[in-house]
């Protein structure tokens, strides 16, 4: 069993390095877009508002994606490849502590939603004042993906309220998911 884990850990670590390289590239892309916006402002003044707005929104989108890639790389490295001790883990902000693959999937879906919203806003900023019906595809997809994310949400508590107001246990303690148990997370 152990001999299979070493290549898997190596592949996950390689994926983390690629994610960090991708983050560096995204920050470079964001810098290039901001430089383009600055040049448009310098050369054309405020008459280039659409170009400047589109470049700044694109830079923001690239920066956000770069940050997410860093968080993914950290989460995979110190959540699945190496284990941090509890003292080092306490110093890491809570929003960077991803415990399982489900949380990674949720983060990825949230990034896709943010990307689509920024991309739609960029299209609006650079497009004509008349919108075609095809331009509704992105906002509708954002709503559908958001609804899917909401449906996929993992309950934070194992307690569920009965419709008549009574409390029911979702599962007996022996069969609960150990990934959401604080005691199991600290002992890893």
N, C-alpha and C positions, 0 to 999 in steps of 0.2 A: 504494500500500500504506500509506503514512504517513497519508494522509487518512482511512483507515478506523480507524487506531489511536487517533486523537485522540478521536472520540466514544466509543470503547470505554473508553479511560482515564477519560474524564469520567464515564461510567456506573458504572465500578468505584469511582471516588472518591465518587460520590453514594451508592452502596451502603455504603461505609465510613461516611459521615456518618449514614446511617440506622441502621447497626449501633451507632454511638456513642449516638445518640438512644435506641435500644432499650435499651442498657446503662444509661443514666441512668434510664429508666423502670423497669427491673428493680431497680435499687438503691433507687428510691423505693418500689416495691412491697415490697421486703425491709424497709425502714424501717417501713412501715405495719404489716406483719405483726409485727415486733418490738414496735412500740408496742401492738398489740392483745394480745400475750402479756404485756407489762408491766402493762397495765390489768387483764387477767384475774387476774394474780397479786396485784396491789394490792387489787382489789375482792373477789375470791373466795378468796384464799389458795391453799394447795396443794390444795384440793378441786377446783380447775379444771385438774388435771394434764393431762388429755387435750387440752383447748383450748390450753393453754400449749405442750405438746409439738408439736401440729399447727402452731401459728403459728410456732414456732422452726424446725421442719423446713421449712416453706414459705418462711421468710425465707432459710434456708440455700440452698435450691434456687434461689430468685430471685437471690441473690448470686452463686452459681456460674455461672448462666446469664449474668448481667451481665459477669462476668469473661471468660467465653468470647466474648461479643460484642466486648469490647475487643480480645481477642487476634485475633479474625477481622478486625476493622477494621485493626489494625496490620499483620497479615500481608498483607492484600490491598493496603493502601496502600504498604508498603515492600517488598513482594515482587513485585507485579505492576504498580503504577502508577508508583512512583518507585523508583530503585535507590539503596541505601545504599552508600557506599564501604566497603571492607573494615575500616577502622579503626572506623567507627561501628558496623558490624555486630558486631564483637567485643565491644562493650559491652552488647549486647542478650543477655539470658539465652537459652540454647539452646532451652528449651522454647517460646519465643516466635518462634523462627525457623522459619517454615513456607515450604518451598521450592517446592511445587507444589500443584496442585489435589487430588491424591490425598491429601496430608497434611491438607488442609482437610477433605476428606470423612471421613477417619479421626477427626479431632477432633470433627466434628459427630456422628458415630455414637457416640463415647465420651460426649459430652454427653447424647445421648438415653438411653444406658444409665444414666448417673447420675441423670437426671431420673426415669426410670421406677422406679429403686430407691428414691429419696427419696419419690416419690409413693406407692409401695406401702407404705413404712414409715409414711407419714402416714396412709394408709387404715387400717393396722393400729392405729395409735395412737388414732384417732378412732372406729373401728368397734366393733361388738359383739365379745364374746369368742368367739362362734360364727362360723366362717368358712364361706361357701358355696363351692362348687366354682368359681364364676365369679371368685373372688378369686385363683385361680391363673393367670389370663390374663397379668397383668403379670409375675410371676416367670418364667413360661415364655417370654414375649416377650423378657425380658432375656437369658435363656440362648440363645435362638435368634439374637438380634441380636449377642450376644457371640461366638457360634460363627461367624457370618457375618463379623464383624470379624476374627476370627482367620484365617479362610480368605482374606480379602482382604489380609492382611499382606504388605507388600512386603519381600522379603529385604534385609537390610542389606549383605550381601556378595555378590559375584558368584561366589564359590567355593562349590561344592556337594560334599558328600561322597558318593562312590559307595558303594552298599551293602556292597561287599567291602572298604571302607576306603580305596580309592584316591581321589584328588582329581581332579575334572573341572572345566574351565572352563565356565561357563554359556554365555557368548557370546564371540566374538572381540572384542578391544578396539574395533574400528571400528564394531561394531553395538550397543554398549552404550548404555543409556539415559543421555543426557547430563544429565538432571535429578538423577541420583544421583552424578554425578562431581564431586568437590570442586574440580577445576581449572576446570570449566565454571561452577560456581556463583560462584566468585570473579571470573570475567571478565565476568559479566553487567553 
